[in-house]
Amino acid sequence: MSVWEQRWHPLRQEWVIVAAHRQSRPWTGQEVQASPRTVPAYDPDCYLCPGNARVGGARNPAYSRTFVFDNDHPCVGPAAAEPAPPPHPFFVNRRAAGHARVVCFTPRHDLTLAELTVTEITDVVHVWQRETRDLGAKPGVTYVHAFENKGEVVGVSNPHPHGQLYATNFVFKTIEIELGASDRHWRDTGRGLVSDLIAAEQADGRRILFEDDHTIAFVPYFARYAYEVYVVPKRRVAHVHALDEAEAESLARAVKDVTVRFDNLWKMSFPYVQVLHQAPTDAGDYRAYHFFVAFHPPLRRPNLLKYLAGPEVGGGNFLSDTSPEAKAAELLAQSGPHYRERA
């Protein structure tokens, strides 16, 4: 049966159009071909592997755990000059300054986050905590954006497992919207917006993938991407570095659980964009904001991307070709261990 439905996205303050029957429509357009996994444990030509030279000329140490370095091709820099005045008074510009770093999750070139142990993923969480605290304390920095782009279809040319950190003199637009929504909900109800989201997902239960005493992971009711997942600490904290050790380990377990489910779904290295949503690092009052991790996978079928077209690019509203409940059920059926461990 055809269903057309709008679902309110309380964090983005926008409607998501759900038309799940479109998933099975005929498709004669471009398809994605997954690359075979023939990646070595060490690649002498990889600029992220231990001991290798990077594109900027520096040489990596023989690191054995996580490794962080300043990006050789940063999008923002501390020495950014003031831009030239705009060509007309109607136009506005400003300086884009900050710091950009790369986080190598592991020295192993052939692994992904899903294939690391919970202890190794906890090390990555500790890096996120340390770097958010340290970069956020630097003069001129107001936000630390931590993320991972995984897979060729999201533009990653180097398969070595790594993420990035952008510490900027501005706050990204999505976070600004979430901050406003969180503050309004706090003023109107006296409760946290994401805390109410957690309670609603628990009451429904169909979309929950992982839950323990400290963390919950679910496909949100208003998911825009087919296999979108939120990983959320139950205690409301504004930044990842505010998690205690038990919560950090729990977050790592949840990330492990979700990424293994992704890979097991189609027996392939599952692409996604992973983003840490946290508050600015200035001295503002962010008691209403709730830190969480979001996974945005671009595939809606093993060989089909979710293309952003007229409704998204031109209209400004996401059109979802899938049902969040059906996609959560698919992921729930894909428990561990990782399919490569079983093989």
Secondary structure, DSSP 4 states (H G I P E B T S, - for coil): ----EEEEETTTTEEEEE-GGGGGS---S----PPP----S--TT-TTSTTPBPTTS-B----SS-EEEE-SS-SSBTTPPPPPPPSSTT------BEEEEEEE--S-TT--GGGS-HHHHHHHHHHHHHHHHHHHTSTT--EEEEEEEESGGGT----S-EEEEEEESS--HHHHHHHHHHHHHHHHHSS-HHHHHHHHHHHH-TTEEEE-SSEEEE--TT-SSTT-EEEEESS--SSGGG--HHHHHHHHHHHHHHHHHHHHHHTS---EEEEEE---SSS---TT---EEEEE--EEETTEE----IIIIIIS--EESS-HHHHHHHHHT--SS-HHHH-
